[in-house]
Amino acid sequence: MDPTVRPASPRDVECLWLTAMTESAGGVYFSLAEYGPEARERADELAVALFVLDLMGTPRPVNDPAHELIATRARTRA
């Protein structure tokens, strides 16, 4: 999670992706601020799920990998 109030950059997304790759895991990015257009594009290219947290801390998916993650989770719970 990024506790700053600036939009995430493509570099932020790439750093998360690289860290996840070293752990053989997928990356999920939670931010309090939105994501810049370049960061969203890069996250889509790298299949990094992006979420924005509202003021109550509820995550909202903002890209296709995030929506797919939620859909996959819902299918496994059914």
C-alpha positions as CSV (number, residue, x, y, z in Angstrom):
1,M,0.0,0.0,0.0
2,D,1.2,3.5,-0.8
3,P,0.3,5.9,2.0
4,T,1.1,9.0,0.0
5,V,-1.5,11.3,-1.6
6,R,0.2,11.5,-5.0
7,P,-0.9,9.4,-7.9
8,A,1.2,6.2,-8.4
9,S,3.7,6.4,-11.2
10,P,4.7,3.8,-13.8
11,R,7.9,3.3,-11.8
12,D,5.9,2.5,-8.6
13,V,4.0,-0.2,-10.5
14,E,7.2,-1.6,-12.0
15,C,8.9,-1.8,-8.6
16,L,5.9,-3.7,-7.2
17,W,5.9,-6.0,-10.2
18,L,9.7,-6.7,-9.9
19,T,9.3,-7.4,-6.1
20,A,6.5,-9.8,-6.8
21,M,8.4,-11.6,-9.5
22,T,11.3,-12.2,-7.1
23,E,8.9,-13.9,-4.7
24,S,7.0,-15.8,-7.5
25,A,3.8,-14.0,-6.6
26,G,1.4,-11.7,-8.2
27,G,1.3,-8.0,-7.5
28,V,-1.6,-6.0,-6.0
29,Y,-1.2,-2.3,-5.6
30,F,-3.4,-0.4,-3.1
31,S,-3.3,3.4,-3.1
32,L,-5.0,6.3,-1.4
33,A,-4.7,8.4,-4.5
34,E,-5.5,7.6,-8.1
35,Y,-3.1,6.3,-10.6
36,G,-1.7,8.3,-13.4
37,P,-2.6,7.2,-17.0
38,E,0.9,5.9,-17.6
39,A,0.8,3.9,-14.4
40,R,-2.5,2.3,-15.3
41,E,-1.3,1.4,-18.7
42,R,1.9,-0.1,-17.3
43,A,-0.1,-2.1,-14.7
44,D,-2.3,-3.5,-17.4
45,E,0.8,-4.5,-19.4
46,L,2.3,-6.2,-16.4
47,A,-1.0,-7.6,-15.1
48,V,-0.8,-5.8,-11.8
49,A,-4.1,-5.3,-10.0
50,L,-4.7,-1.7,-9.0
51,F,-7.1,-0.7,-6.2
52,V,-7.9,2.6,-4.7
53,L,-8.9,2.8,-1.0
54,D,-11.8,5.1,-0.1
55,L,-11.9,7.1,3.1
56,M,-13.4,4.2,4.9
57,G,-10.6,1.9,3.7
58,T,-12.7,0.0,1.3
59,P,-10.8,-1.1,-1.8
60,R,-12.2,-0.3,-5.3
61,P,-10.8,-2.0,-8.4
62,V,-9.6,0.3,-11.1
63,N,-8.3,-1.9,-13.8
64,D,-9.0,-5.3,-15.5
65,P,-6.5,-7.3,-13.5
66,A,-8.2,-6.1,-10.3
67,H,-11.7,-6.9,-11.6
68,E,-10.4,-10.4,-12.7
69,L,-8.9,-10.9,-9.2
70,I,-12.2,-10.2,-7.6
71,A,-14.1,-12.4,-10.0
72,T,-11.7,-15.3,-9.5
73,R,-12.0,-14.9,-5.7
74,A,-15.9,-14.9,-6.0
75,R,-15.8,-18.1,-8.1
76,T,-13.6,-19.9,-5.6
77,R,-15.9,-18.9,-2.7
78,A,-19.0,-20.2,-4.4
